[in-house]
């Protein structure tokens, strides 16, 4: 009833304050546009109120979206919620931010004369030759404001126990030359199990200085309570993490570690595959004691076929097994950087269309658009359920497992040996086939 009365009031207001042309005649199209805008906004507001009432959530302002219709462009006020998101899919299609970022980048390439034949064909297929300079400017302004909001919003509402960091490289024109440029991203999971994009940036190179500055900006926006940071073994990144998030554990991505071990056997593909088959089962086991036993057994077995891989695995043990100090139900998503890898693949996929970005701003726009879409998608479902997150102790280090007995150690070692031998047998069967 409230929504209907508001709509009726909007209708009366539109009738009493009719928009008119300069000659005094009524502008009927503008009347319809204003009426449509008022009705749709009231309907969205009512739906958001109903959702909040049903879930115990609350409103948190709104964000404006433009919608082009046959009666003109409507300014829609889409409600924002304290937790999760509200999106009226019966009214709007979700913004295709990334596609618009690609359009803007390709249009800029035309302006700077750096486009290639392939990019020209892509541009023609996307209809870029029909987009005016004003339209491109409007696209850029809209995307830049959304990326800016994502990169500057406060992050201190809830503790963020888990953090994933990574960089991917894209070709970009800088200072008149084409250079491989790092796109760095930070993804966090808060204490209620929701994923959030904490930061995205473009830097000259992936170094300690660049990571330290990037993480410093993330920290200044309120990120707190970080318990574990997962990333690859870049020395500058690791050092920046230790200084920025003091007291947090560092998890070396298990997938990157397995690749490092396999590369140590570069002289032989057969040896490289064997190394991978020895290491992979270690991280699939579901008991901390069995994982540690398998890790030590893998080092022993690698000594015989690839001593360099054994050395890498042995030196990495404290960081490769950091995830074991957290609840077992969290292990699968903590021990690797797969969450970041999937996001990086989307940035790479879109960057192939452009090939070489004409400027840092265009690269920031596309990377930011990808992360805006990801953040909006993640707001629809938890990464960890409330029940699973409740297993995380309130205080770091509160979860201390009792030291295994000699009998338990023997049992763990037996399980570990069976797991690794089964992996090697399967590899041999596949190779023979």
Beta strands, then each sheet from edge to edge (+ up, - down):
strand 1: 59-69
strand 2: 72-81
strand 3: 162-174
strand 4: 177-189
strand 5: 195-203
strand 6: 228-231
strand 7: 249-252
sheet 1: 1+ 2-
sheet 2: 5+ 4- 3+ 6+ 7+
end
